[in-house]
Amino acid sequence: MDEAEFDPIEFPLPRRTEPAKLYLISPQEVGGAFPDRLKAALEPGVAAAFQLRVKNVDEHELARLAEPLQRICADAGVAFIVNDSMSLAKRIGADGVHLGQSDGDIREARPLLGPGAQIGKTCHDSRHLAMEAGEAGADYVAFGAFHPTTTKPSDYRPDPSILTWWSALFEIPCVAIGGITPDNGRPLVEAGADFLAVCQAVWGNEDPAAAVKAFEEVLVA
């Protein structure tokens, strides 16, 4: 179904029964002092998931880099998600994988990673792609970029109403991503985002714990 075929029904803003959660996306450099920074970022107990998103590094090296980060996440009770690579997720026993539109199919990932794996799918600004992901068995769908971002530049600029539409019709959680900060995140939570995915807003701060805590009031909007 083409996007234009959707009836532009306006849905009321959802009534939140629990706060949204923070979904941390890694920077490109995750060696050196980064494990200590990750541990600090998880200490406030605000983040529910961490995604290892490191490009142009071979799988063997990524597995080595992932080991201490995965242990830190496990100790904090935070889901450890691998970006793009089903094979790496399988190799290290990650909690799940996040797939872009060109990174493989959910129906391939599920039997490889098992029924308990958290499998997410990038859906940009598309209701159609999100429904396809839901039908394929996604555990969450991600919309964005809602704001300009240097982490992963995107031409997609969905309106927050897509979060309201999704949360009104589907039980599967939705993630808002793209240039999100404590200053601009509240409207996305109010619109229905279950998770705010953030990268630079946390890792660009000298004190990642303080950066994470700055989101606390935003998440209960």
C-alpha positions as CSV (number, residue, x, y, z in Angstrom):
1,M,0.0,0.0,0.0
2,D,1.3,3.4,-0.9
3,E,1.8,6.0,1.8
4,A,-0.7,8.2,0.1
5,E,-3.4,5.6,0.5
6,F,-3.5,5.9,4.2
7,D,-6.6,7.7,5.6
8,P,-5.3,10.7,7.5
9,I,-7.2,10.0,10.7
10,E,-6.1,12.0,13.6
11,F,-5.5,10.0,16.7
12,P,-5.6,11.4,20.2
13,L,-2.2,11.6,22.1
14,P,-1.7,8.4,24.0
15,R,-2.2,8.3,27.8
16,R,1.1,7.0,29.2
17,T,0.9,4.3,31.8
18,E,4.7,4.2,32.3
19,P,7.7,6.4,31.4
20,A,9.4,6.1,28.1
21,K,12.9,4.6,28.2
22,L,16.3,5.6,26.8
23,Y,17.9,3.6,24.1
24,L,21.6,4.4,23.9
25,I,23.4,4.1,20.5
26,S,27.2,3.7,20.7
27,P,29.7,6.2,19.1
28,Q,32.0,4.9,16.5
29,E,34.9,4.6,18.9
30,V,34.1,2.1,21.7
31,G,37.6,1.1,22.8
32,G,39.9,2.8,25.3
33,A,38.0,4.6,28.1
34,F,34.6,4.0,26.5
35,P,33.7,0.9,28.7
36,D,34.0,3.2,31.8
37,R,31.9,5.8,30.1
38,L,29.2,3.2,29.3
39,K,29.2,2.0,32.9
40,A,28.7,5.6,34.1
41,A,25.9,6.2,31.6
42,L,24.0,3.1,32.8
43,E,24.4,3.8,36.5
44,P,21.4,6.2,36.7
45,G,19.1,3.3,35.6
46,V,17.5,5.4,32.9
47,A,18.6,3.4,29.8
48,A,16.9,0.1,28.9
49,A,19.0,-0.8,25.8
50,F,22.4,-0.2,24.3
51,Q,23.1,-0.7,20.6
52,L,26.6,-1.4,19.4
53,R,26.9,0.6,16.2
54,V,30.4,0.6,14.8
55,K,31.0,0.8,11.1
56,N,33.9,-0.5,8.9
57,V,35.4,-2.8,11.5
58,D,35.7,-6.6,10.9
59,E,33.6,-9.0,12.9
60,H,36.5,-10.5,14.8
61,E,37.5,-7.1,16.1
62,L,34.0,-6.1,16.8
63,A,33.5,-9.2,18.9
64,R,36.6,-8.3,20.9
65,L,35.3,-4.7,21.4
66,A,31.8,-6.0,22.3
67,E,32.9,-8.3,25.1
68,P,33.4,-5.8,28.0
69,L,30.5,-3.7,26.8
70,Q,28.2,-6.7,26.8
71,R,29.2,-7.6,30.3
72,I,28.6,-4.1,31.5
73,C,25.1,-4.1,30.0
74,A,24.3,-7.5,31.5
75,D,25.4,-6.4,35.0
76,A,23.1,-3.3,34.6
77,G,20.1,-5.3,33.2
78,V,20.3,-3.4,29.9
79,A,19.6,-5.1,26.6
80,F,22.7,-5.4,24.4
81,I,21.7,-4.9,20.7
82,V,24.0,-5.3,17.7
83,N,23.5,-3.0,14.7
84,D,23.1,-4.5,11.3
85,S,24.9,-7.8,11.7
86,M,22.9,-11.0,12.5
87,S,26.1,-13.0,12.4
88,L,27.8,-11.0,15.0
89,A,24.7,-11.0,17.2
90,K,24.6,-14.8,16.9
91,R,28.4,-15.1,17.5
92,I,28.4,-13.2,20.8
93,G,25.0,-14.1,22.0
94,A,23.7,-10.6,22.0
95,D,20.2,-9.8,23.3
96,G,19.1,-8.8,19.8
97,V,19.9,-7.1,16.5
98,H,18.7,-3.9,14.8
99,L,18.2,-4.1,11.1
100,G,18.2,-1.3,8.6
101,Q,16.2,-1.6,5.5
102,S,19.1,-3.1,3.6
103,D,20.6,-5.2,6.5
104,G,18.6,-8.4,6.2
105,D,15.1,-9.7,6.9
106,I,13.4,-10.2,10.3
107,R,12.2,-13.6,9.1
108,E,15.9,-14.6,8.6
109,A,17.0,-13.2,11.9
110,R,14.3,-14.9,14.0
111,P,15.3,-18.5,13.5
112,L,19.0,-17.6,13.6
113,L,18.8,-15.7,16.9
114,G,15.9,-17.5,18.6
115,P,12.5,-16.6,19.9
116,G,13.8,-14.5,22.7
117,A,15.9,-12.1,20.6
118,Q,14.9,-8.5,20.4
119,I,14.7,-7.6,16.7
120,G,14.2,-4.0,15.6
121,K,13.7,-2.5,12.2
122,T,14.4,0.9,10.8
123,C,11.2,2.3,9.2
124,H,12.3,5.9,8.5
125,D,9.0,7.9,8.0
126,S,7.0,5.0,6.5
127,R,3.8,3.6,8.0
128,H,4.0,0.9,5.3
129,L,7.5,-0.3,6.2
130,A,6.5,-0.3,9.9
131,M,3.5,-2.5,9.3
132,E,5.6,-4.8,7.2
133,A,8.1,-5.1,10.0
134,G,5.3,-5.8,12.5
135,E,3.9,-8.5,10.3
136,A,7.4,-10.0,10.0
137,G,7.7,-10.3,13.8
138,A,9.7,-7.2,14.8
139,D,9.9,-6.6,18.5
140,Y,10.1,-2.8,17.9
141,V,10.1,-0.4,15.0
142,A,12.2,2.8,14.7
143,F,11.1,6.0,13.1
144,G,13.4,9.0,12.3
145,A,15.4,11.1,11.9
146,F,13.1,13.5,13.8
147,H,15.8,16.1,14.0
148,P,19.1,16.8,12.1
149,T,21.8,14.4,13.2
150,T,25.5,14.0,12.5
151,T,25.5,10.4,13.8
152,K,23.6,9.0,10.8
153,P,22.6,11.8,8.4
154,S,19.1,11.2,7.1
155,D,16.8,12.9,4.6
156,Y,13.8,11.4,6.3
157,R,11.9,13.8,8.6
158,P,8.7,12.1,10.0
159,D,6.1,14.1,11.8
160,P,5.7,13.0,15.5
161,S,2.1,12.1,14.6
162,I,3.5,8.8,13.1
163,L,4.3,7.8,16.7
164,T,0.8,8.6,17.8
165,W,-0.7,6.6,14.9
166,W,1.5,3.6,15.7
167,S,0.9,3.6,19.4
168,A,-2.8,3.9,18.8
169,L,-3.1,0.9,16.5
170,F,-0.2,-1.5,17.5
171,E,1.2,-3.1,20.7
172,I,4.7,-3.3,19.3
173,P,6.9,-0.6,20.9
174,C,8.2,2.3,18.7
175,V,11.6,4.1,18.9
176,A,12.2,7.7,18.0
177,I,15.6,8.5,16.7
178,G,17.6,11.3,15.2
179,G,19.2,14.3,16.9
180,I,17.2,13.9,20.1
181,T,18.2,15.9,23.1
182,P,16.6,16.7,26.5
183,D,15.4,20.0,24.9
184,N,13.5,18.4,22.0
185,G,12.6,14.9,23.2
186,R,9.4,15.7,25.2
187,P,7.1,16.1,22.2
188,L,8.2,12.7,20.9
189,V,7.4,11.1,24.2
190,E,4.0,12.9,24.3
191,A,3.3,11.7,20.8
192,G,3.8,8.1,21.8
193,A,7.5,7.1,21.6
194,D,8.2,4.2,23.9
195,F,12.0,4.7,23.5
196,L,14.2,7.7,22.7
197,A,17.3,6.6,20.9
198,V,20.2,8.9,21.6
199,C,23.9,9.0,20.8
200,Q,25.6,12.4,20.6
201,A,23.5,13.9,23.3
202,V,25.1,11.5,25.8
203,W,28.5,10.6,24.4
204,G,29.2,14.2,23.4
205,N,29.0,15.1,27.1
206,E,32.1,14.8,29.3
207,D,29.8,13.4,32.0
208,P,27.6,10.7,30.4
209,A,25.8,10.0,33.7
210,A,24.7,13.6,33.9
211,A,23.7,13.6,30.3
212,V,21.5,10.5,30.8
213,K,19.9,11.9,33.9
214,A,19.0,15.1,32.0
215,F,16.5,12.9,30.1
216,E,14.7,11.7,33.2
217,E,12.0,14.4,33.3
218,V,11.6,14.2,29.5
219,L,10.8,10.5,29.7
220,V,7.8,10.9,32.0
221,A,6.1,13.5,29.8
